[in-house]
Each structure stands twice: as structure tokens, then as C-alpha cells.
Amino acid sequence: MAELTLPLKKVRCMNCAGKIKTALTELPGVESVDVDTQQALVRGSMKEADVVEAITQLGYEVDYDTGREIVLPLAGLSCGKCVSKVKTALDAHPQVSNADVTKTSLKATTRLAENELIALIESLGYQVPRSENGSSDAAPATLSLALSGLSCGKCVAKVEKALAEQPEISQFSVTKTLATVTTTLDTPAVISLITALGYQAVPDDSVLPAVIPQNPVADAAKAAAPEHSQPVTAPMAQPSEQQKPPTAQPTAQQYTLSGMTCASCVASVEKAILSVPGVTQASVNLAERTAQVTGSADSEQIIEAVTQAGYGAELSEDEATRRQRQQAQNEQLYRTHLRNAFLALAVGIPMMGWGLLGGSMMIASASEQLAWGAIGLLTLALLVTTGRHFYVNAWKAFRHHRATMDTLVALGTGAAWLYSMFVVLVPDLLPDQARHVYFEASAMILGLITLGHALEARARSRTSKALEQLMDLQPQTAVIVEQGEEREVPLAQVQQGMLLRLYPGARIPVDGTITQGESYIDESMLTGEPLPAHKREGDTLHAGTINQNGTLLFRAEKIGRDTMLARIIDLVRQAQSSKPALARLADTISSIFVPSVMIIAVITAMVWYYFGPEPSSIYMLVTATTVLIIACPCALGLATPMSVTVGVGRAAEYGVLIRNAEALQMAAEVDTVVLDKTGTLTEGKPQLVECLTFNGYTRETLLSLAASLEQGSEHPLAKAILDAAKADSLPLQPHGHFAAKPGFGVEGDVAGQNLLLGNQKLLQQHQVDFVAGINDAERISQQGITPIFVAVGNQLAGLLGISDPLRHDSVEAIKRLQAMGLEVIMLTGDIKSTAQAIAAQAGITTVIAGVLPDGKSSQIQALQAEGKKVAMVGDGINDAPALAQSEVGIAMGSGSDVAIESAQLTLVRHSLHGVADALQLSRATLKNMKQNLFGAFIYNTLGIPVAAGILFPFTGALLSPVIAGAAMALSSITVVSNANRLRLFTPDGRPRTTSDNKEQHK
């Protein structure tokens, strides 16, 4: 919205000011006008020239000599230097007396016309967003941005504060993963505002326009109200927004990579991808050899950038194709490494055996010189064949001014071979003691490291077993029904709206709705629910589940990548490619690790050459080579991604969908679990169990009136009243007015009478006498039943009691959480007596009751102020403010689109056991990551000094380069094997499911 402050001339009284105000109010685009005898303040999307003309036509003038205040939106300013550049230019202009500049707006007092000020800004290389009529105000548009890097409620509050300070932003809603902003600013300006805070934001087209709060804080809570709240749909784009020329929309693409060997390679590939224009985010997974890239850049440019960096990349068109290619690549890599390892060991073992059995490794005669020369040529052939990739990759790294693990191996084996050939060719230049050859070291190092790579590749291929099992759930064919005839077709030919036949024992191919028949569906492999679900006409089916008995006819609704199973697979894949905060430490160290090792090797060589015993050249070669060979950046690079990949996959097997690795680490640190009551602890299927009447009303009349009012509501309590009226076949009347009062109840008119349905607070607001129902309300609330007062015409008419029983497994799940050392708290808007009764049944001792929707977030803040790490468990929509404020938001639900898109952790199975499973798996995964990092750090911290000869003064012996090569290979294998232990992890105390039994009998 533009804002003009125009100094006025010849305006002598408020009557004159009133004339100006009336004229300006009638101008198109003007939203508000304030006029006095000194100035006119006009807001809206109007042209300045139109405003000035309207004033002059009345006989008044705009005093340009004294200057006036202009507020403009800005775009294209990405940093403090840009702001400083604009402010310096404005301050230097003789017709600008004052200027206040931010990255998104300008407020200036100036004698320049608005179009002159805009031209000045644009001459500096920045933009002023304009609407269709040419004014400096773009029509407000609603932007959806996917966020990352927000780890807690404080981060959310930080972003909210920054957005609230921008006058161009009228509405916004922020969670840890999503920001919805209504603003006149363009997308880059909003993104730059968020990135300036240290977080990441990219446009998100996948966000469903389901529930968007109307204002930053209060309405966000209202939208989440458990009492009769109505969802607010996202506003459609304005016409001006829709008519803009199409631009490339950001997408998330996955690439299969080749040529990476260590953490240094990861940093190089990420740097190369991020250098491509249009790429907003890149995450490279060393364990999976994949890259997840977000942005609007062309895939060919990304592939070219990776190729130019010395690696290979291939776009994964779909998950099945990617899986096939990766399996083929892993198998080929395994066989190649295994063949090369055997060849190298076949050459190296006899030479090592010769030395160990007393054979001479020295050059003392011409015959030995010829023999070892021949062996040197054989070793050279080995280096350029089986070890070729080490040298090729090392050369590529050198050309790109970096060093990798291949650099260390190439330098170590190459130095050993070059020294040995130097001894063979010119032995007379060296003293007798230094005429030792190390061809066996080059061969054995190559053999052992390559064997380690082969075993590592085989172990890595097992890390995505959980994901592959999910993919295997979907059948490759489906039976379609056309014109009464059935035929089996490939799954790719199934289209939305087709009728499909499902026979007993068959897997469901796509998501859909049953049109005929009923059956029991085994959903355990997808949701973890132990008992088959009874499905009938109108119920939803999900791809990957199994029809146990009965023949069904259903209509395909979601196919391909839109099915729940496909969405779960995508979410798991994205989470496996993400990095936790712990990985940043490893990435930082890895980026300088290889150059540091090379420096250490040079220093070691110099120390042994100048200060070591004779022959110093031998000691220098052995120690420098051993330092280069023993260092293992690969173990550092694999430490966290291996654990994340296996942990996220294992969690998916238990129906726990983890949005990113950051959430995984945060969940492991939680010490307090806050539970919503309705639909989380309870079944979420309330039933009317009490109906008491007062002041002459009958049960039928009371229930008919209440149901008539509630027929416009979607709240579960309203459904209970409607179901009861339907069961008694009571007639419903239309209501003329309906208003939801979050935290209180509802109000409306039915048959000309004013009705109130809600708690005591609602009746108190309207001064209704409800003394007659207090005792009954207290009695039923102590039984865990929610009392709802009904007043007709400001007179108490009745009291309804609605019960929502605990889920059958809630008590057992809460005991599990408490046994884990977690504090369990129930947070609800229900009255205290009802909440305490439910809590007592569930075994919860701490209850926070009577909390209005906008107060739940404050309660979470209060717990955090006490030093608690809080996980909030709700439905992902109704408890949005509290979920955003907590360290970890956990959505309970059936895996719906809204739940999957909005939560950090989503429980596909609607059971609190999933919360315990998620937290235990998070703890186990974090522990595994720490074990891997500790092992990698300790190995390198101890191994490198030992290789440098620190123990020589005490033992009189040096570590052999061959043993160093074996240790290096073993370190990587150890990290991979330790991460794979997570595949065997089973949460303590969880009930056995059907899928567990199947897994046990495999």
C-alpha cells in the first residue's frame, strides 16, 4: 500500500479540509484519507498525479516547496550494502530532506514527485513494485514459503517479529517449516527478509490452501480453536498476480551422483550446485550418493556444474527408476572394487610374504636390481589399472584446487612406488641401509583400501532397505473395470476416475473410495495399526495395503506420486537427504581435513629427515606415507548421513514420518511431552451420553434446537449432537445466524429464537442464570464428560453431556513415555474437573485446563522458560500455535496431506505409541551418530600421531603403511556397520503388530 503525505496551501479551515477529503475518497484505489489545514495523508493504490489534480480542481494547492512524505515498497535489496547505497543517494539529493530505508521499504520527505523518486531508485539498480494502474503498490498477494533452519519456537517468534515490522505485510502465519504471507512485496524481497535472519526460505507450491490464519497471532490461535472453529481458506491470487508472465517454479529434484569418495567431495559438489543460477538449496548425501536440489535451475545446468567439478550426475526421473539405476550402480561398483582388490592383493600378498619369510627387500646386486625392476613394472601396471580411479580423481581434485581422500591414497602409494623405482634405477646414489623397496606397500594399500570400498558399498546398499520395502508395497498391475468388463493393466495406465476391482489377498494399487462391497483391509505395513480395518462403501483405501477378504469395487482418486504411499516415500527420501545440526561439525572439520593431513605429512617428513636416525630417507618415506594412508576423511563423511538414512527409514517402518534430520536431533533431546486431549488422548469420536432439561423444555425440543444450530459446524462436539438427533429422527430447522466463539461455544438464531451452546463462561457473558444446572454439570464433569449448557432466549433450557472416551492404548502409551523419563502433561481447553477426570484415567498427573486456543502457545512458552525441551502432540491444525512454539511438533492423524505437509513429525498410525516410538528412535539415531563421529574422530586423532612415529622413542618401531591402509579401510566399514545396527532397533514396550510378526518370520 502506497502512502502519500502532501503539504497543502490555501486550506484555511476544516470545512475546506472536508471538501478535499470527500473528493479524494472518491478516487479509484484510495483506501483511507486524513486531511487537515496543513496536509493530506492518503493511503491506497492510487497515482500521485490523480491526487494532486483532485486537490487543484477544488482551488487548493500542494506545497511542493516544503516537501512531503512518500512511502514506497522496495525490491532487490539483498544486504546492508544495498540499503546503504540507496540511503547515500537519497541523502545526497538536494530535494530529499530525510530518508529512512530498509531492504523492503522507503520512507522519504522530499520535494520530488513520486515518479521522479521511483526513477531515482531504479537508476541504482533496484525496483519499486507497481500495480496495474502504475502506482507504486503491487496488489497484495499470498505467498507460501517452505522454511528450514527453524529449530524451536524462538526461531518462529524471531521470523514473526521481522514480518510484523514490515508495513507492506498485512497478514502472515509462520511455523517451523512454512510461512504464509499476504503482502505487496514480491517473493525475493520476502525471502531476503527471512534469509537475513539466518534461516532459509524457498517458494513452496505444494502447500495445500487448507487453513491459513487471518492475522499473525490471535487469529492463528482462533483458527486452531477446538470449539467450533471454522477453517479459513487461503485467498486466491489477485488478478494482477495471475496476469504476470509465467516464471519457472521452484521444484525439488534428486540426482544420482558418481565419483564421490569422502566428505571433501560432498562440500565440492554442494558448492558446484549452489553456484548454478536458480538453485536455492542443495543437500548432498554421501551415504546414498545422491543430491536433493531445490530451485528453478535447469537440470542440464546442474549436471554440467557437477561434471565441471570433476564428478558425475544423473537426474532421477522417478523413485523406481532411481532405485533400479542405483542398485545397478552399487552392484557394478561392488564387483569392480572386489575384482580390483583381489588383483592387488594377489600381487601384494606374495611380496609381503617374501619379506616376512626372510627374503631380501634390498637392492644389493645387479640381479636383484633386474628382478625388482620387473616387479616395479608389474606394480606400475597395477597402479594404472586397479588403482586408476584414485589417480584420476586426485588429478581432477588438483585441477579444481582441492584435496580429497583419493589425493591421500594417490600420494601415499605413488610416493612408495616412486621411491622404490628410484632405488631400483640408481641404488648407488643411496647408502646401503636406504636401498629398501616398498612395492608391496603400494600393492597391499591399494588392495586393502579397495576391498574396504567393496564391503562399504555392499553395506551401504542395505541402508535404504526400509525405503525399498515401502516401494515394494505398491503392485505393478491393477484390474480396471470398463463397460462391465475387467482387464489387468500396468499400473502406469491407471487414470484418475477409473473403476478398479480388488480381489481377496490383493494389494491396493492406488488411493481411492469404495463404491461397492465391504472387506477388512490390513494397513499394518503402512500405519502400524495391529488390527485390520473394516472398510465399506464410501471409505477410503490407500495404495500398498492388503485386501484380506471380500471383493471390492473402488474408484481411483489419487494415482502416481499423489498417493499417500508415494508421499510417504518422498518424505522419507527428503529426510534421508537432510542434515542435522550435528553434521555441521563434521562438515566443518572435513572441509579442512585433507589439506591438514597433507601439511602434517610434510612436517613429519621434514622432522624425520633432519632429526631422525639413519637412514633418514627411509624413515621419512615410511612415516609420511603412513600418515597419508591412515587418515580417513571417508569415515567422517559417512558418520552422520549413514545414521540419518537408516534411522529415518526405520522410523518409517513404524509409521513415524520425520520431515528432516534437524527434527530428528531435536526430538532426541525432548524431556517433556504435552498432549492435547480431544483426538489425541481420546478417540476423537464424541457421543451424547446425557441430556437434562430445565424450565419446561422436553428432550426432543432441546435436542432438535441444539442440532439445528450445530448443523453449520464441523466441530466433533457438534457432530455428536447431530448424530444423537439423527438417531432419534428429530426434525432440523434452518438457522439464520451462526457465530463461533472460540473457547466459549456458539451462538445463533433458530426459529426466531436466540440460542447459546457452550460453557459457563458463555452464559456468564450473556448474563444467563445457570444455577439450576451447576450441580449436574459438576457431577458429569467428574466422570470425564464435557457439560454443554443450552440457553434459549437468555433462559437455561438444558444441559448436554458429551463423552469422548480414551483410546484403547492411551494408558499403556503414557506409561511408556513416563518410563522413558519424560514428563507428560495434558493441555486442554476443557473445564478443569472434566480434564482432571480424563487425566486420572490416563495416568497423567499434570493437567493444564481451561486454556483458550490463543493461550496454548503461551503455556508452551512458560514450560520452555523453565528449561524444558517440549514436544507438543496434536492434530497438526487445531493446535498450530502450540505446535509451532514447541521444539518438536508431532501431528497425530491418518497420514492426510495436511498432516504430512505441516508437521515436523507425523504419526501415520493414530496412536500415542507412535510418540514413544518416534522419541526412542530419535534417541537411538542421535546416539548412533555420536558413536560414529566419536569413532571417526578418535581413530584419526590417535591414528595420525602413531603413523607419524610418536611411539618410536618407546617401541623402536614404526607403523607399517600396509597396516595403515588396512586400518583406513576398517574405519569406514566400522562406521557403516554401526549405522546398520539401527535396522535391528526395536522400541521398548511397544505392542506387537501384524507387520512385526511378518518380519519375525522372514
N, C-alpha and C positions, 0 to 999 in steps of 0.2 A: 504494500500500500504506500503510495506517494503522499508526502505531507508538504504543503506549501504555507509559509508564513510571509504574508505580503504587507509591508508598511503602507498605510493609506494617507491620502491627502484630501482635504475639503470635507471630511466627515465630522460634522460639528455636534451631532447629538446621537443618542441611541436610536432615535426614530430613523435617522439616515442609516445607521448600522443595521437596523431591522430590514430595511429595503434591500441592502446588499445581501444579507443572509438569505432572504427569500429568493432573490434572483440566482444566487449560487447554488442553492439547494435543488433548483430545477434543472441544473446542468447534468447531462449524462455522465455517469461514472462517479459522481460526488456522493460520498457516504456520510460525511458529517461536516458541519460548518460552525465556526465560532467567530463572531465579529464584534469589535468594539470601535471606539473612535480612533484608535491608534493603528490597529492591524486586523487582518483577516487570516484565520487559520483554517485551511481547507485540507481535508483528507479524502483520498479515493484514487481512482484510476483515470483521472481527467488530464487534459492538456493544460499547461500553464497559460497558453495564449487564449484559450476559451475563457478562463477565469478572469484574466486581465480585461478582455473585451467586454465581458458582462459588467464589470465594475465601471469601466469608462462610459458605457452606454447609458448608465444611470447619472452621469455627470460628475463622477468622482475619479480620483487618480490613484495610481500605485506609485509610491515614493521610492523609486529605484536608487535615488542618491544615498539614502541611509542604509540600503541593503536589506535583504530579508532572508529568512531561514529556509533552506531546502534540505529535505531528507531523501536520499536515493539508495536503492539496493545496489550492491556491487557483486561482481563475479570475476573469477580468475585470479584473485589474490590468494596465494597459497602459503605465504610466510610473513614474518615480521618485516623483512626487507621490502616486500611489495607494499605493505601498509606505509612504511616509512617513505617510500618513493612517491606515493600519492600525496601524503601529507606535506612533504617538502615542496612539491609542485604547487599545491594549493596555497601554502603559506607564502610562497614567493610571488603569487599573483597579486597585483595591486588592487583588484576588485574583490578579493576574498579577505574578509577581516578575521574570520575564525573558522576552523575546520576540525572536526572530530571524525577520525577514520578507523574502522575495523576491517577485518577481512571480508565482511559481508554487507557493510552499510557505510554511508557517508552522511554526516550532518554538518552543513556549512552555512555560515552567514555571509551573503555575497550580493553584489550588485549585478552579477551575471544573470542572464536568462537561463532557464533550466536547460534548454538545448545547447547553449554555449558551455555550461558546466559539464554536460554529458560528453560533448566533443572533446573537452579537455581531458576527461578521464580516459576516453577511448584512444586519444593520442599517446597515452602512456602504455598502451597495450592491454588494457583491461576492459571489462564490459559492464554496462548498466542494463539489466534485464528489462525488456519492454513488453507491453501487452499489444494486442492487435491494433488499438487505436493510436498507437505511437507514444503513449505515456510511458514514463519510466517505472512501470509497475506490471510485472507479469501476473496473469491470473493465478490465484492460489491453486496449487496442485498438491496432491497427496503422494509422497514418496515413501517407498518401502526399502529399507536398507538392512542387509544382513550384517550383523556386528560380530566381531571376535576380539578377544583380549580382555573382555569384561569378566572378572572372576568373582565379583561379590556385589552386594547391594550398594556399597560405597561407590563402586565404579559406575553403576546405573545412575546414582544420585549426581555424580560428577557430570555425566553427559546431560542429564535433565537440566541441571543448573545452567550449563552452557547454552542449551537450546532456549531456555526460558529468557535468557538475556538478549535474545535476538528479536527486534521488533517485527521483522518480516515473517516470523514463525508464529502462527496463530494457534495451532494445536499440535500436540505430539504425545507419543507413548513410547516408552523405552523399556526393554527387557535386556537380559544379558546377551541375547542372540538376535534381537530385532528392534529396529527403530522405525516408527511410522510417523511421518512429519508432514503437516499441512503448511505450506509456505509459498511465498512468492520467489524464493531463491531457487536457482537451478541445482541439479543433483551434485555437480562438482563442488559447489560452494558449501553445501551441507556436509558432504564427505570430508572436505578440507577442515571444516569446523570440528568434526569428530576426530580426525587423524591428528589434529594439533594437540589433542588431549592425550595422545599416546595409544589410541585404540585403532582398530581397522574397521572400515565400512565399505561395502560394495552394494550396488543395486541388487535387489532380490525380487525377481519376478515370480518366484514360486510361492510367495506368501499368499495365503488364502484371505480374501476380504471378509473374514468371519466376524471378528469382534475387535473394533477399534474404538478406544475410549474417546470421549468428546473433549476432554481437556487434560492437562498434564497429570494432575494428582487426584483431585477429588472425584472427577468423573471416571477416572481409571478404576477407582475403587467401587464406584457405583455400578459400573459395567460388570464388576465382579461380584456384585451383591448376591448372597444366597437367597434373599427374599424377593421373589417375583421380579427379578431383573430382566430387562428386555435387551437382546443383543442389538448393537448398533452397527450397521453395515458401513463399510468403507465408502466414502464418496467417490463417485466416478470422476475421471479426469475431465477438466473443463474443456470446452470446445477448442480453445486456443491451444491447449496442450495436445489435443488429439490431432490438430491440423499441422503440427510441426513435422518437418521431414523426418522419415524414419531413420533411426540410428541403430548401429549394431548393439544388440542387447547383451549384457554380460552373461556368460554361461560358465558352467563348471565342466571341465574336460579332464579326462585321465589319459596319461601317456605311459606306455611301457618303455623303460629305459634299458640301455645296454652300455657296457664299458665302465660302470661304476664299481669301485673296489673298496672304498673306505669313506670315512666321514668328510675328508677333504674334497672328495668328488661330489658329495651332497651339496656342500657350500658352493662349489663351482657351477653345478647345474642350476641351483636356485638363482644364483647371480645372473647366469646367462638368460634364464627365462624371464626374470624380472626386468631385464634390460629391454625386452620387446615392448614397443608402444601398445597400450591397451591392456596389458596384464596388470591386474590389481593385487593378486595374491598367488603364491606358489608354495607348495609343500612337497618335498621330495622324501620318499620313504626308501631307505637303503635296504631294509629287510625284504620289501616287496619289489624293489627295482621299479617303482612307479612314481609319477609326478601328478599331483592334483593341481590344476591351474584354473584360476577364476579370472574372468575378464572378457573383453570383446576382441582380443587379438586373433588374427588368422592362424589356424593350426600350422600351416606351412611355414609361417614366420617363426613360430615357436620351435618347430622341428629343425629349421635351419640354424637357429640360435644355439640349440643343443649340439648340433653337428659341428658348428664352428668352434664350440668349446672343447671338442675332442671326444664327444660321446655320441650315442645313437638314441633316437626317439621314434616312437611309432604311436599314432593316435589309436586309442581303444574305442572302437565304434560302439560296442555294447559289451555287457559284462560276460556273456557267454563266449563271444569271440576273444575277448581279452584273456579269459581263463584258458581257453584252448591254446592260444599263442604262448601264454606264459608257461603253461605246463610243458609245451613242446620245447620252449627255450630252456627251461630248467633241466629237462631231461637231456637235451643235447649238451648243455653246459656240464652236467654231471658226467656224462660219458666222455666228453673231451678231456675234462680235468682228470678223470680216472685213468684214461689211456696215457696222458702225458705224465702223470705221476708214476705209473708203472714203468714207463720207458726211462724216466730219470732215475728212479730207484734201481732199475736193472743195471744201469751204468755205475751209479754211485755206490751201491752196496758192495760189489766186488772190490772196488778200490779201497773202501773203508776197511773191509775185511783184510785186505792185503796189509794195510798199515797196522791194524790191531794184532795180526798174527806175526808181526816182526818183520814184514817186508820193508824195504827201504823206500822212503818217500823223498830222498835227497838226490841231487844230480852230482854224481862223483866221477862219471866216465862218459865217454862218447856213446857207448851202447845205451846207457841209461838216458842220455840226452835224446837219442832217437826214439826210444820206447815211450818216454814221457811226452815227447813231441807228438807222437801218433795219438796218445791218449788225450793230449790237449786239443788236437783237431776233432777227435770224437766228442769231447766235451763242448767244443765250439758248435758242432752240429746240433748238439742237444740244446744249447742256449738259443740258437736261432730257429729251432722248431718247437719243442715243448715249452721253452721259455720265451718265445717270441712276443706274446702279448704283454709280458712285463716290460720289455724294452720299447715296444711300440707305444704303450700307454705312458711310459715315463717320458718318451720323446714328445708326445702330444702335450703332456703337462708342462714340460720345459718350454715348449713353444708358446704356451699361454701363461708363462711366468708363475707357475705354481708347482707344488711338490705333493705327491701322493704316496700311498703305500707301495705302488709299483716303482716309484723312484727309489725307495729304500732297498727293495729287493734287487732292482737292476744295478744300483751302485754296489751293493754287497757282493752279489755273485760276479758282477763284472770286474770289480777290484780283485777278487780272489783269482779269477781266470787270467787277467792281465799280468798280475804279479807272477803267477806260475809260469806263464809263457815267457816273461822276461827272464826268469831263472833258466828256462829251457834254452832260450836263444843265446844269452850271454852270461853263463854262470860265472865266468872268470871275473866279472865286474863286482861280484858279491863275495863276502867272506864265506868260508866253508859252512859255518853254522846257519847262514841265511839262505842256503841253496835248497830250501824246502818247497815242495809244490803242494797246491791246495785245490787240485782239480776235483777231488772227491767232495770237497766242501761245496763247490758250485753245484755239482750234480745232486748231492743229498739235500741241499737247501731248496733247490727247485722242486725236487720230488716230494719233500715233506710239506712244503707250503701248498703245492698244487693238490696234494692228497687232502690237506685240510680244507681247501676250497671245494673239493668234490663232496666231502662229508657235510660241509656247511650248506652247500646247495641242496643236498638231499634233505637236511633238517629244515631248511627254510621252506621247502615245498610243502611241509606238513603244517606250517604255521597258519595257513588260511583254510584249514580243514573245516572249521565251523562255517565259514562263508560258503564253501563248496557244498556242504551239506544243505544249507539253506537253498542254494541254487538247484540242487538235485530234487528239491521238493516239487518243483513245477514239472508236470508231464510235458512231453514233446508233441502230443497229439490231443485232439478233442473231438467229441462226437456232436456234430451240429444237426439240427432238425430243420429241413426246408421242405415246405409243401407236404408235410406229413411223412417225409422220407428221411431216414437217418444215414449219415455217412461220416467216416472218420477222416479228418483233415489235419495237416500240420498246424501247430499252434499259431504260427505266424499268419495263417489265413483267417483266424477268428477275428471278427469285427464287432464293434460295439453295437448292441441291439439284437444280435443273433440269439436264437434259442438253442440251448445245448442240453443234451441228455447225459445224465450221470448215473452209472450203474453201481451196484454194491461193490465195495473194495477199490473203487477208482479214486485217483487223486483229482481234486478240483483244479481245472486248468486256469481259470480267470476269476476275478471277483464278479459277483452278480447277485440277483434276487430270485428266490424260488417262486415259480409261477404255478407249480403243480407238484403234489406229493409231500411227504414228510419222512425224516430219517434222523439218525444220530450221526453227528459229524465229530470225528476225532481231530481236535485242534491242538493236541498236546505238543506236537513238534513245532508249532508256531507260537503258541501262547503259554505253554507250560501248564495249562489247565488240566488236572488229572482225569476229570470225568468227561465223557463225550457230551456234546451239547445237542439238545433236541431242537431240530430245525423244522419249521413248517412254512406254508405259503406266506410270502411277504418277508421272510427272514433273509438276512444277508449271508452269503457264502464267500470264503476267502481262498484265493489260489494257494495250493500247497497242502491243504487239509484233506482228510480222507473220509469218504462216504462209507459208513460201516454197514448199513443195511437200508433197504428201500431204494426205489428208483425215483430220481428227481428230474424235473424239467425246470431249467432256470434261464434267465435272460442275462447275457453278458453286459456288464456295465463299465468295468474298468479292465483294460487289457494292456499288455506290454509293460512299459515302465510305470503305468499308473496303478497297478495292483498294489495291495498292501505289502505283499511279499517282496515285490520289486523295490518299493520304497524302503523297506527294512534293509534290503541288501545294499542299496545306495547309501543309506545312513551308516551302516556298518563299515562300508568301504571308505567313506569320507572320514569316519572316526579313526580308522586304522592308519590313514594318511596324515592325521594331525599330530601335533607335537605338544607334550605337556611342558609346564614351566621348568621341570627338572631337566628336560632335554637341552635347554638353552645353555646350561653349564657345560654339558658335553660338547655342544656345537662350538661354544667359545674356545674351549681347550683344543678341540680337533682342528680348528682353523689355523692354529699356530703350532700344532703338534709336530708335523713332519719337518718344517724348517728348523724347529728347535732341536729335533733329533739329529739332523744333519750338522748343526752347529756343535752339538755335544760330541758327535763322531769326529769332527775336525779337531776339536780341543783335545779329545782323548788321544788321537793320533799324534798330535804335537807333543803332548806330555810324555807319551811313551818313547817317542823318537829322541827327544832331548834329555830325558831324565831316566829312561828305562834301561835295564841291563842289556848286554849284548846277547844275541844280535837284535838291536833295537828295531830294525826294519821289520823283522818277523813279529815282534810284539806289537808294533804299530799296526801292521796289517790285520792281525788276529783280532785285536780289541776294537778297531774302527769298524771292521766288517761285522763283528758280533753285535755292536751297538746298533748298526743299521738294520740288521736282520731281526733282532729280538723285539724291537719296538713294534707295537701293533695298534695302529690307528683304527683298524677294522673292528676290533673289539669295542672300542669307544663308540664308533658309529652305529654298531648293532645293539648296544646296550639298552637304549630306551625304545626304539621302534619295534624291536622283536617282542618286548614285553607288551607294548601297546597293541600290536597286531593280534597276538594270541589272547590277551585279556579281553579286548573288545569282542573278538569272535566268540570266546567262551561265554561272555555275558549275553550275547545274542542267543545262544543255545538255551539260556534260562529265561528268555523273554524280556531281557533288560537291554534297551536300546540307548547307547551312550552317544551323545551328539559330537563330542570331541574329547581329546586326551586331557585337555585342561580340566574339564568337568570330572574326569576320572580321578585326577590327582586331588581335586578339591573334595570329592566325595570321600576319599580315604582319610581325610583329616576331620570329618564331621564328628562332633561329640553330643549333639542334641538333635532330636528328630521331632518336628512339630507336625501334628496330624490334624487335618480338617475332619469334621465329624461326618457330615452328610455325604454319602457316596464314597467315602474313603474308609472310615471305620465301619460304617453301616452299609447295608445293601444298596442304598440309594433308590429304593422302591417303597416309599411311604404308603401306609394303609390307614384308613379311617377306622379307629377302634372305639371311640367314644363320641356320643352326640347328645349333649344335655341342652334342654330348652328352658327359657325363662319368659316371664311376662306374657304367658298365653300362647306362645308360638308352638306349633307342632313340629315333630321331627321332619316330616315331609316338607313343610313350608320352609323351615330353616335351611335344610339341605338343598332345596331347589333354588332358593335365593342365593346361597353361597356359591353353588355350582354355576349359576347363571353369570355371576360376576367373574368367577375364575376362568371361564371358558376362553378368555383372551390372554391368559397367562401360560407360560411354558415351564413354570417352576414345578419341581417334583411334588411339593406340598399341594399345589393346585391340582395336579393330576390325581392325587389321592382323593380329593373331594369330588372331582368329576367322575372318577371310577365308581365311587360309592353311589352317586346319583344315578349313574348309568345302570348299576346293578339293581337299583330299586325302580328303574324305569320311570324316573321323575322327569317332568317336562322342564325344559330350559327356556328362559326368556332372554331376548337381546338386552345388552347393557348399553346405555347411552354415553357413559363417561367412565373412563378407567385410568387410574393413576397408581403406579407402583411407588411405594415409599420404602426404599432400601433400609433394612434394619428395623422396620416397623410393621409393614404389611401392605395392604392395598385398600383403595377407596374407589367407589364408583356409584352409579345410579342404575337401579333395576326396577322396572315397572313404576317409575316415578318416585321411588324411594331411595334415599341415600344410605349406602351400606358401607360398613367398616369391617374389615377382616384383618386381624393381626394380634400383636401382643398388647400387654398392659400399657406400654408407652404410647401406642397409637390412640387408645381410648382416652388416656390422660390428656393428650394433645387436643382432643375434641371435647373434653370435659364430660365424658360419658361415665355415669355411675355404674361400676362393675363389681361393687362389694359383694353382691349375691353370688358371684362366681369365683371369688378368690379362693375359698377353701377347696372347691372341686379342682381348680387349676393347680393348687399346691399338691393335692393328692395324686393327680395323674402325672404331674411332672416328676414326682419322686419315684415313679415307676419307669422313668425314661421315655415318657410320652410327651410330645410337644403340644401344649394347650394353645388353641387359637380362639380368641374372642370374636363373636359376631354381634355387631350392633346395627339396628335398623332405625333410621330416623333419630339418631342420638339416644337410643334406648337399647340396653342389653337384651339381645334376643336369644343367645345361646353360647355354648362352649363346645368346640370340636377338639377331639384328641387324636393326634396323628402319630403313629408309631413307625419308626424306621429301624428295624432290628439290626443287631450287629451281624456282620458277615460271619459265616461259619468258622473261618480260620483266623479271624482278627485277634482273638485272645492268644492263640498259640504264636502268632507272628509277633505280637507285642512282647511276649516272654522271650522270644529270640532276640529282639532288639535290646531288651534290658540285660539279657545275659551277655551281650557284646559290650556292656559297659556304657551304653547310650542312655541319656536322659530322654524319656518320652513324654511329650506334652500334648494335650488336646487343646486346640484353638477353635472356638466356635462362636457364632452369633446367637446361639440358643440361650434360653434363660439358665441361670446358674443351677437350679435344682435338677432340671432335665439333663443338663450336661454332666453334672456330678453322678447322676444315676447311670448314665451310659458309660462314663469313665470307670465307675466301680465295677460294672460288668466286664469291662475290657481289661481291668487291672492297671489302669493309669491313675497315678496319684496326683499329678499336677494338672490342673484344669484352668484355662483362661476362657471365661464365658462372657456372654453379653457384649461381645465386641462387634461394633458396626463394621461393615466392609472396609471403610476407609481407615479403620483403626488396626486392622490386622498387620499391615506393614509396620506400623509404629510398635506393635508388640514384638515383632521380629527384631526391630532395631534395638529395643530395650534388652532383649536377650543377648544380642551381639555386643551391647555396651558392657555386659557382664563378662565378656571374654569368651563367649560360647561360639562355636562353629556350627551353624544351623543348617539343617536340611528341612525344607518345607515340602510336605506331601499334600497335593491337592489334585484337582481335575485339570489343571493347566489353563483354565479360562476363568472360572469363578474366583479363584484365589490369585489372580495375576499380580496384584501389587506385592503380596507377601512372597510369592514365588520369585519375583524379581529381586526383592530385597535380600533374600536368603543367600548363603554361599552356594547352595545347590538346590535347584528347583526340580522336584520329581513329580511327573504327571501320572496319575492313575487313569487307566482307561483301556479301551479295547484296541488301541493302536490306530485311532482315527487320524485323518490328515491333520486336523488342528493340533492334536496332542503331539504328533511326531514333529510338526514344524515349530512348535512353540517351546518345548521343554528341553532342558539340558539332558535329563534322563527321563526316558519314557518306559513305563511298565506295560508291556503288551497284555500280560495277564493281570486282570483286575483283582489283585490280592496283595496284602501288606507283606506277605512272604517275599515278594519281589523287591521290596525296600531292603530287607535284610540281605537278600542275595546280592543286590547291587552294591551295598556298602561293604560286604565281605569280599566280593570280587575286586572292588576298588582297592581295598586294603592289601589284598594279596598281590595285585598287579603293581602297586606302588612299592611294596616290599621287594618284589622281583626286580623291578627297575633299579632299586637301590643296591641290591645284591650284584646285579650286572655291572653297574657303574663302579661299585666298590672293588669288585674283582678286576675290572679293566684298569682302574687307577692303581691299585696295589701291584698288579702284575708289571705295569710299566714303571712305576716308582721304584720297585725293587729290582726288576729285571735289567733296566738300563745301567744302573751303577755296577751291578755284578758283571754285566757284559763289558763295562769299561775297565774292569780289573781291580775294583775296590777291595776284593778279598785276597788279592795276590800276596800282599805282605804277610798274611796269616796262613795261607794254604800253599803258596808257592806254585799255584796252578791258575790257568785262565780258562774261562768258559769257551767251549768249542763252538764255532759258528754253526756247526751241524745241529748241536743241541739247541742253540738259539732258534734255528729255523723250526725245529720240532715244537719248541715252546710257543713260538708265534702262532703256528697252526692250531695248537691245542687251546690257546686262549680264545680264539674265535669260536671253535667248536664248543667250548665250555659255555660261552655266553648264549649261543643258540640253543644248546641243550637245556640250560637252566630256564630259558624263556619258555621252551616247550613243555616244561613241567606244569605250567599253568593249564595246559589242556586236560590235565588229570585233576584239577582242583574241583572240589565239591563243597559248596557252602554247608556249614554245620547246622544241623537242626531242621533242615528244610524237608517237607513231606515228599515222599517218593511219588513220581508221576509216571504216566504211561511211557513217556519218552525215556525216562530213566531205566525202566525195565527193558526197553528195547535195546538201549545202549549196553546194558549189562550182559545181554545175551549175544552181543555181536562177536 
